[in-house]
Each structure stands twice: as structure tokens, then as C-alpha cells.
Amino acid sequence: MNVMLTELLHFMSRPNIAVDLGTANTRIYSSLNGETTDNPSSINLVVRKTTPVSNEYFQYINNKISTKPLRRGVIVDLKNATILLKKLVNKNRKSLLSPMALATAPIGTTEKERDLLRKALMNAGTSHVAIIPESRAAAIGAGLDLALPQAQMLLDIGDGVTEMAVFRGGRILYHATVHLACSDLHRSVRSTILARHRVQLENASIEKLTHVISSMQNEQESNVGIFDVSGIDAVQGKRVHCCLNRKDVINALEPVLMKITVIIVNFLKKLPDKIYSEILESGITLTGGGACIAGMDSLIARRTNIKVRVALDPLHAVINGARLSLNYWIGKEDGWENFTWPKLTAFR
């Protein structure tokens, strides 16, 4: 009887969810089961085979053709964003009542862009939506004590957006959002390999190749080395193997890396001297997919002359911070009304 009563109360309880709707992946935490799900932020479009190409190539094309309702961290396709979220919200809904959602958005988003996120979640079946800055969630998830009187800097390199934020005394003092991130690194490598070898590489191979960043500090190591990878020949439509020179991969990555690091350096230069001195002491905390690329932290440290710390779980820093924020406000009187978008000082 007690078990049945518990299950009934569980079914009648209003769930609360935290949502990290990212360009590459969408992560949702449910307060009812305490679990986080992780799914690609895309909807596959199946294409029928009408031409005499190899089954391998056809399978590759089918895996590649998909619609992505987000671009550079914001919704560009409300209809498909709703379809994507509805499936995930229902998957995490184990109650009769519609869930209340705490979502995150890039700190540089406009009110109109946040309204699209709110509308997509409401259309997906949530009863209420509150939105907080993604950088704040990432900082909390990375373990930063935002209440400290000393300035701290977070650098989040995601799939489509790089964000920088300076925290002090519980507030975001300065921030910048840049539409240059991991997807640009991947795109540069992919187009270079396609142009040189006529080979389409899979995402996993592209991501693996970005780890050559770790060898960029050693000039001798960066000039030697061969990678043996497989992909689909763009002309023959079949799987082939090709040998890639490490230097070619580095040359493809370097222009994008240069742009990213120059932006970070310029952001730091614009900070007041006192804030900059405090960050020199506290360092930079790195989160997002960029933090998972071997050598990215040391590259940024070398080009900024500031120590860089990689968060313990950089890929899940945003959703972990959103989860902690959600659990903090659950049950508090007028808790949901406290989630208001702060007034922020942006560097252009």
C-alpha cells in the first residue's frame, strides 16, 4: 500500500526540469528522478535511395542529412525546435502535471531570441519557463563561488558560441559573446581534407583530429606525424583510407584558433586594471566542448599569460549549474519570479 501511495504521489507531483538547449546537444535534468539526459540537437531526415550509389555512401548521406533548429546558440526554426523539445520533455515527464522549466540562454541573446526559447518550451508542454544566462549556469556548474569579492573569469567554448564572463560579488560585471567556436574548427578541418583528398570525414574523426592542438606548443612535434583515417570518397561514393599530415591539420586549425585567442586577449585588455589584476590572480575557468580539446587550455594560457583551469566536467557545466540553480529555488516562495534576466555590460 505504501509503495502504491508513493507512486501515486510521485505521479501527481509537479516535475521541475532544467534545460540546456545547445547548438550540438540538448541536456535536460528532471527533479523527479534526478537524472540528466543528453541528446543531439538535430532531427534526422531520411532520404529514399533513388540513384545507383553504394549502400555505404547512401547510409553516410542519410546520417548527414538532418535539420538543426539552432544556430550559434539560438533558435532559428521554432517549429522543429518545438518538435525536438517536445520529445525530450515527454521523455522526462513522469507526472500528470506539466513540468516547470528552468532554461539557459547565451548571455549575448536578445529578448526576442529568449522569447523564442520560452515559446518553444511552452509549445513542447511545459507550464512555466524561466531563463538564466548560460555563463552563470556554467560558472556554478564549474564550481566557482560567484559571491567572492575577487573577480573571476569564465570562458565557455561551445559548438557554435564562445562566451566570456567576469563575475564579482555575485554579479556578472562584463561579458562578450562571439559567434566562433568548436564548429568552426571542425568545419575548417573538414573542408581542408575534402579539398586535398576528396574525402568526407565523419564527425568523430574530425573531433579526434582537433586534438593536434596539444602538439602546437612543440614545433618539432607539430611538423611531423601522419594520421591514418577513413572516410567516404566524395567522387567514388565508397569508404577509403587516407593519410593526413599533422602539419596540414594544424594549418587548418590555426586561423580559427588565432581569431578565438585574439578575441579573448582583446576582451581582457578592455577590462579595468583592478579587475584584470584580480583575474591574473584567480585565473580563467574553461568549460564547454572546447575545454575537452587536448591542448586548448595551455594554448589559451600561453597567449593570454593567465593560468587556465579546465572545469571538472566541462561538457556538463551548464546543465549541472542549471540543476543546482533549479534545486535551490524549488519550494521557495515566489522562487520562479526571481529568475529575471540581469542588466549586463557587454563588450563589443
Residue pairs with C-beta under 8 A, 6 or more apart in sequence:
10 32
10 94
10 95
11 94
11 95
11 96
12 95
12 96
12 97
13 32
13 95
13 97
14 95
14 97
14 98
14 99
14 100
14 127
15 30
15 31
15 32
15 92
15 93
15 94
15 95
15 97
15 99
15 100
16 30
16 31
16 99
16 100
16 101
16 102
16 326
16 330
17 28
17 29
17 30
17 31
17 89
17 92
17 99
17 100
17 101
17 102
17 126
17 326
18 28
18 29
18 101
18 102
18 103
18 104
18 319
18 322
18 323
18 325
18 326
19 26
19 27
19 28
19 85
19 101
19 102
19 103
19 104
19 121
19 322
20 26
20 27
20 28
20 103
20 104
20 134
20 137
20 318
20 319
20 322
21 41
21 70
21 75
21 81
21 85
21 103
21 104
21 117
21 120
22 41
22 70
22 73
22 158
22 159
22 318
23 41
23 68
23 70
23 71
23 72
23 73
23 158
23 159
23 160
23 161
23 183
24 40
24 41
24 158
24 159
24 160
24 182
24 183
24 289
25 38
25 39
25 40
25 41
25 159
26 38
26 39
26 40
26 41
26 84
26 85
26 88
27 36
27 37
27 38
27 39
27 316
27 318
27 319
28 36
28 37
28 88
28 89
28 91
28 92
28 319
29 35
29 36
29 319
29 322
29 323
29 326
30 36
30 37
30 92
30 94
30 99
31 326
31 327
31 330
32 92
32 94
32 95
33 92
33 94
36 316
36 319
36 323
37 88
37 91
37 92
39 88
41 68
41 69
41 70
41 84
42 66
42 67
42 68
42 84
43 66
43 67
43 68
43 69
43 80
43 83
43 84
44 62
44 63
44 65
44 66
45 65
45 66
45 67
46 62
47 61
47 62
47 65
49 58
53 237
54 237
54 238
56 232
56 237
56 238
56 239
57 232
57 237
57 238
60 200
60 202
60 232
67 77
67 80
68 77
69 75
69 76
69 77
69 78
69 79
69 80
69 81
69 83
69 84
70 76
70 77
70 81
70 160
71 160
72 160
72 161
72 179
73 105
73 106
73 109
73 134
73 158
73 160
73 161
73 177
74 105
74 106
74 109
74 113
74 116
74 117
75 81
75 113
75 116
75 117
75 120
78 116
78 119
78 120
78 123
81 116
81 120
82 120
82 123
82 124
85 120
85 121
85 123
85 124
86 123
86 124
86 125
88 124
89 99
89 101
89 121
89 124
89 125
89 126
90 125
92 99
93 99
93 125
97 127
98 125
98 126
98 127
99 125
99 126
99 127
100 126
100 127
100 128
100 129
100 130
100 336
101 121
101 126
101 128
101 129
101 130
102 129
102 130
102 131
102 132
102 322
102 325
102 326
102 329
102 339
103 117
103 118
103 121
103 129
103 130
103 131
103 132
103 322
104 131
104 132
104 133
104 134
104 137
104 318
104 321
104 322
105 113
105 114
105 117
105 131
105 132
105 133
105 134
106 133
106 134
106 135
106 161
106 163
106 177
107 133
107 134
107 135
107 136
107 163
107 165
107 172
107 175
107 177
107 344
108 161
108 163
108 175
108 176
108 177
108 346
109 177
111 341
114 131
114 341
117 129
117 131
118 129
118 131
121 129
122 129
128 336
130 336
130 339
131 339
131 341
132 322
132 325
132 339
132 341
133 165
133 172
133 175
133 341
133 342
133 344
134 156
134 163
134 318
135 154
135 156
135 163
135 164
135 165
135 172
135 175
136 146
136 165
136 167
136 172
136 321
136 325
137 317
137 318
137 319
137 321
137 322
137 325
138 154
138 156
138 163
138 287
138 288
138 311
138 317
138 318
138 321
139 146
139 152
139 154
139 165
139 167
139 285
139 317
139 321
140 146
140 320
140 321
140 324
140 325
141 287
141 311
141 313
141 316
141 317
141 318
141 319
141 320
141 321
141 322
141 323
141 324
142 154
142 285
142 287
142 311
142 312
142 314
142 317
142 321
143 311
143 312
144 152
144 154
144 167
144 285
146 152
146 167
146 170
147 169
147 170
148 168
148 169
149 168
149 169
150 168
150 278
150 281
150 282
151 166
151 167
151 168
151 173
151 275
151 278
151 279
151 282
152 166
152 167
152 168
152 278
152 279
152 282
152 285
153 164
153 165
153 166
153 167
153 279
153 282
153 283
153 284
153 285
154 163
154 164
154 165
154 167
154 284
154 285
154 287
155 162
155 163
155 164
155 264
155 284
155 285
155 286
155 287
155 300
155 308
156 162
156 163
156 164
156 165
156 286
156 287
156 288
156 290
156 317
156 318
157 181
157 182
157 260
157 286
157 287
157 288
157 289
157 290
157 291
157 296
158 181
158 182
158 288
158 289
158 290
159 181
159 182
159 183
159 289
160 179
160 181
160 182
160 183
161 177
161 178
161 179
161 181
162 177
162 178
162 180
162 181
162 260
162 263
162 288
162 290
163 175
163 176
163 177
163 178
164 175
164 176
164 178
164 264
164 267
165 172
165 174
165 175
166 172
166 173
166 174
166 175
166 271
166 275
166 279
167 173
168 275
168 278
171 342
172 342
172 344
173 275
173 345
174 267
174 270
174 271
174 275
174 345
174 346
174 347
175 344
175 345
175 346
175 347
176 263
176 267
176 346
176 347
176 348
177 346
178 260
178 263
180 256
180 259
180 260
180 263
181 260
181 288
181 289
181 290
182 210
182 288
182 289
182 290
182 293
184 256
185 210
185 253
185 256
185 257
185 293
186 203
186 206
186 207
186 210
188 252
188 253
188 255
188 256
189 201
189 206
189 209
189 210
189 249
189 252
189 253
190 200
190 201
190 206
191 252
192 248
192 249
192 251
192 252
193 199
193 201
193 231
193 242
193 244
193 252
194 200
194 234
196 248
197 242
197 244
198 233
198 234
198 235
199 229
199 231
199 232
199 233
199 234
199 240
199 242
200 231
200 232
200 233
200 234
201 209
201 229
201 231
202 231
205 229
205 230
205 231
209 227
209 229
209 244
209 249
210 253
210 293
211 293
211 294
211 295
212 222
212 225
212 246
212 249
212 250
212 253
212 295
213 250
213 253
213 257
213 293
213 294
213 295
213 296
213 299
214 294
214 295
214 298
215 221
215 222
215 225
215 246
215 250
215 295
216 222
216 250
216 254
216 295
216 299
217 295
217 298
217 299
217 302
221 246
222 246
222 247
222 250
223 246
223 247
224 246
224 247
225 245
225 246
226 243
226 244
226 245
226 246
227 243
227 244
227 245
227 246
227 249
228 241
228 242
228 243
228 244
229 241
229 242
229 244
230 239
230 240
230 241
230 242
231 239
231 240
231 242
232 238
232 239
232 240
233 239
233 240
257 299
261 299
261 300
261 303
261 304
264 300
264 303
264 304
265 303
265 304
267 347
268 276
268 279
268 304
268 306
270 347
271 279
279 306
280 306
283 306
283 307
283 308
283 309
284 300
284 301
284 304
284 306
284 307
284 308
284 309
285 308
285 309
285 310
285 311
286 296
286 297
286 300
286 308
286 309
286 310
286 311
286 314
287 311
287 314
287 317
287 318
288 314
288 315
288 317
288 318
289 314
289 315
290 296
291 297
291 310
291 311
291 314
291 315
292 314
292 315
297 308
297 309
297 310
298 308
300 308
301 307
301 308
311 317
313 320
329 335
329 336
329 338
329 339
332 338
